[in-house]
Amino acid sequence: MSDGLRVVIAEDGVIVREGVSGMLRRFGHEVVAAVGDAEKLRAAVAEHQPDVVVTDVRMPPGFSDEGLQAAIALRAADPELPVLVLSQYVEQTYAAELLDSGRGAGVGYLLKDRIGEVVEFVDALVAVARGRTVVDPEVVRQLLSRRQAPLYRLTAREREVLALMAEGRSNTAIARALVVSEAAVAKHINSLLTKLDLPPDADDHRRVRAVLAYLRG
């Protein structure tokens, strides 16, 4: 993948759509299509074959979950398509449903407020395009306030590591945030994956499934 990404944006609000488009162009990415509803999103992806899709959850005509369902359908048709979904509010069910769609491609769920944090937003988009899973820190914080099964089996440190995994952090970034060695991070991850009953598999999607367990409790 070259440094510049080819991006399709789906957002019914003209100001937000144009703002995100301009922001991405300033960072060297190409917005190949910017559309306002789910039907046009599907058509744009079919036409342009982008590196990554950015879409709002709620879109015309019903303003319920049309954007999310379009994203899930696109990932079902092409499991390698990275998708970053934006939401106005923390909606746990939407986040879990999105993360459970497709295999082998990056996926992200961010609150729209995150767009204002320009560098962080663009970094999240690049991370998703590179195959990582990114969950908004506010979603993580809200879930941390609850004691949920099967997460009760994890130690406090393992929960911290899982929270950072949910934010899309690499082992190196987790080690830096917690001021521990990468070897210690790897040990915590292996332990928490075992406690969450996630055995090794050929596709190595245990990290994504761990995040799903975290979201669903």
C-alpha positions as CSV (number, residue, x, y, z in Angstrom):
1,M,0.0,0.0,0.0
2,S,1.3,3.4,-0.9
3,D,1.4,6.2,1.7
4,G,-1.7,7.8,0.2
5,L,-5.0,6.0,0.6
6,R,-7.9,5.9,-1.8
7,V,-10.9,6.6,0.3
8,V,-14.7,6.5,-0.1
9,I,-16.7,8.7,2.3
10,A,-20.4,8.3,3.1
11,E,-21.9,11.0,5.3
12,D,-25.2,12.8,4.7
13,G,-24.1,16.0,6.4
14,V,-22.5,18.2,3.7
15,I,-20.3,20.1,6.2
16,V,-18.9,17.0,7.8
17,R,-18.5,15.2,4.5
18,E,-16.6,18.1,2.9
19,G,-14.6,18.7,6.1
20,V,-13.4,15.1,6.3
21,S,-12.7,15.1,2.6
22,G,-10.5,18.2,2.8
23,M,-8.7,16.9,5.9
24,L,-7.8,13.7,4.3
25,R,-6.6,15.4,1.1
26,R,-4.3,17.7,3.2
27,F,-2.7,14.5,4.6
28,G,-2.0,13.2,1.1
29,H,-5.0,10.8,0.7
30,E,-7.3,10.7,-2.3
31,V,-11.0,10.9,-1.7
32,V,-12.3,9.0,-4.8
33,A,-15.9,9.5,-3.8
34,A,-17.9,11.4,-1.2
35,V,-21.6,10.4,-1.1
36,G,-24.6,11.1,1.1
37,D,-26.5,7.8,1.4
38,A,-26.0,4.1,1.7
39,E,-27.1,3.2,-1.8
40,K,-24.5,5.6,-3.3
41,L,-21.9,4.2,-0.9
42,R,-22.3,0.7,-2.3
43,A,-22.2,2.0,-5.9
44,A,-19.1,4.1,-5.1
45,V,-17.2,1.1,-3.6
46,A,-18.1,-1.1,-6.6
47,E,-16.9,1.6,-9.0
48,H,-13.7,2.8,-7.3
49,Q,-12.5,-0.2,-5.2
50,P,-11.1,2.0,-2.5
51,D,-8.4,1.2,0.1
52,V,-10.7,2.1,2.9
53,V,-14.3,3.2,3.5
54,V,-15.5,5.9,6.0
55,T,-19.2,5.9,6.7
56,D,-21.7,7.3,9.2
57,V,-24.0,4.9,11.0
58,R,-27.2,6.8,10.5
59,M,-28.0,7.7,6.9
60,P,-31.0,8.4,4.6
61,P,-33.7,7.4,4.1
62,G,-34.5,6.1,7.6
63,F,-31.6,7.6,9.6
64,S,-31.4,4.5,11.7
65,D,-28.5,2.2,10.8
66,E,-28.4,2.3,7.0
67,G,-24.7,3.2,6.9
68,L,-23.7,0.4,9.3
69,Q,-25.7,-2.2,7.4
70,A,-24.1,-1.0,4.2
71,A,-20.7,-1.4,5.7
72,I,-21.5,-4.9,7.0
73,A,-22.9,-5.9,3.5
74,L,-19.7,-4.5,1.9
75,R,-17.5,-6.5,4.2
76,A,-19.6,-9.6,3.6
77,A,-19.0,-9.2,-0.2
78,D,-15.4,-8.3,0.3
79,P,-13.9,-9.5,3.6
80,E,-10.6,-7.7,2.8
81,L,-12.3,-4.2,2.6
82,P,-11.3,-2.0,5.6
83,V,-14.1,0.0,7.0
84,L,-14.2,2.9,9.6
85,V,-17.7,3.7,10.9
86,L,-18.5,7.0,12.6
87,S,-21.3,7.4,15.2
88,Q,-22.7,10.3,17.0
89,Y,-23.1,8.4,20.3
90,V,-21.7,5.3,21.9
91,E,-23.8,2.4,20.6
92,Q,-22.4,-0.8,21.9
93,T,-24.6,-3.1,19.8
94,Y,-23.5,-1.3,16.6
95,A,-19.8,-1.5,17.5
96,A,-20.0,-5.2,18.3
97,E,-22.0,-6.0,15.1
98,L,-19.5,-4.1,13.0
99,L,-16.5,-5.8,14.6
100,D,-18.1,-9.2,14.0
101,S,-18.5,-8.6,10.3
102,G,-15.9,-9.8,7.8
103,R,-12.6,-11.4,8.4
104,G,-9.0,-10.4,7.5
105,A,-9.5,-6.6,7.1
106,G,-9.2,-3.6,9.4
107,V,-12.3,-2.2,11.0
108,G,-12.9,0.8,13.2
109,Y,-15.7,2.4,15.3
110,L,-15.2,6.0,16.3
111,L,-17.4,8.8,17.7
112,K,-17.8,11.8,15.4
113,D,-16.2,14.0,18.0
114,R,-13.0,12.2,17.2
115,I,-12.9,14.0,13.8
116,G,-11.9,17.2,15.5
117,E,-8.7,15.5,16.8
118,V,-7.3,15.6,13.3
119,V,-4.0,13.7,13.6
120,E,-5.6,11.0,15.8
121,F,-8.5,10.6,13.4
122,V,-6.2,10.3,10.3
123,D,-3.9,7.9,12.3
124,A,-7.0,5.7,13.1
125,L,-8.0,5.6,9.4
126,V,-4.5,4.6,8.4
127,A,-4.5,1.9,11.1
128,V,-7.8,0.5,9.9
129,A,-6.5,0.5,6.3
130,R,-3.5,-1.5,7.4
131,G,-5.6,-4.2,8.9
132,R,-6.0,-3.1,12.6
133,T,-9.0,-2.9,14.8
134,V,-9.7,0.6,16.3
135,V,-12.4,1.3,18.9
136,D,-13.1,4.7,20.2
137,P,-11.5,5.3,23.6
138,E,-14.9,6.6,24.9
139,V,-16.5,3.3,24.2
140,V,-13.7,1.6,26.1
141,R,-14.0,4.0,29.0
142,Q,-17.8,3.4,29.3
143,L,-17.3,-0.4,29.2
144,L,-14.5,-0.3,31.8
145,S,-17.0,1.2,34.3
146,R,-19.0,-2.0,34.2
147,R,-18.1,-5.4,35.7
148,Q,-18.9,-7.8,32.9
149,A,-18.5,-11.5,32.3
150,P,-16.3,-13.1,31.0
151,L,-14.1,-10.1,31.7
152,Y,-14.3,-10.7,35.5
153,R,-11.6,-13.4,35.0
154,L,-9.0,-10.8,33.9
155,T,-6.6,-9.1,36.3
156,A,-6.6,-5.3,36.5
157,R,-3.4,-5.2,34.3
158,E,-4.9,-7.6,31.7
159,R,-8.0,-5.3,31.5
160,E,-5.7,-2.3,30.9
161,V,-4.0,-4.2,28.1
162,L,-7.3,-5.3,26.6
163,A,-8.6,-1.7,26.7
164,L,-5.5,-0.5,24.8
165,M,-6.0,-3.4,22.3
166,A,-9.5,-2.2,21.7
167,E,-8.2,1.2,20.8
168,G,-6.1,-0.4,18.1
169,R,-2.7,-0.1,19.9
170,S,0.2,-2.3,18.8
171,N,2.2,-4.3,21.4
172,T,4.9,-1.7,21.2
173,A,2.4,1.2,21.8
174,I,0.8,-0.7,24.7
175,A,4.2,-1.3,26.3
176,R,5.0,2.4,26.0
177,A,1.6,3.4,27.5
178,L,2.0,1.1,30.4
179,V,5.7,1.6,30.8
180,V,6.5,-2.1,30.6
181,S,8.4,-4.3,28.3
182,E,7.0,-5.7,25.1
183,A,7.6,-9.2,26.5
184,A,5.4,-8.4,29.5
185,V,2.7,-7.1,27.1
186,A,2.9,-10.3,25.1
187,K,2.6,-12.4,28.3
188,H,-0.5,-10.4,29.4
189,I,-2.1,-10.8,26.0
190,N,-1.5,-14.5,25.9
191,S,-3.0,-14.8,29.4
192,L,-6.1,-12.8,28.7
193,L,-6.7,-14.6,25.4
194,T,-6.5,-17.9,27.3
195,K,-8.9,-16.7,30.0
196,L,-11.4,-15.5,27.3
197,D,-11.3,-19.0,25.8
198,L,-9.8,-17.9,22.6
199,P,-7.4,-20.7,21.3
200,P,-5.0,-20.1,18.5
201,D,-6.5,-20.3,15.0
202,A,-5.0,-20.2,11.5
203,D,-6.2,-16.7,10.8
204,D,-4.9,-15.3,14.1
205,H,-8.1,-13.2,14.7
206,R,-8.0,-13.7,18.5
207,R,-7.2,-10.0,19.1
208,V,-10.4,-9.0,17.3
209,R,-12.5,-11.6,19.1
210,A,-11.0,-10.5,22.4
211,V,-12.2,-7.0,21.6
212,L,-15.6,-8.4,20.8
213,A,-15.7,-10.2,24.1
214,Y,-14.8,-6.9,25.7
215,L,-17.6,-5.0,24.0
216,R,-20.2,-7.6,24.6
217,G,-19.2,-8.6,28.1
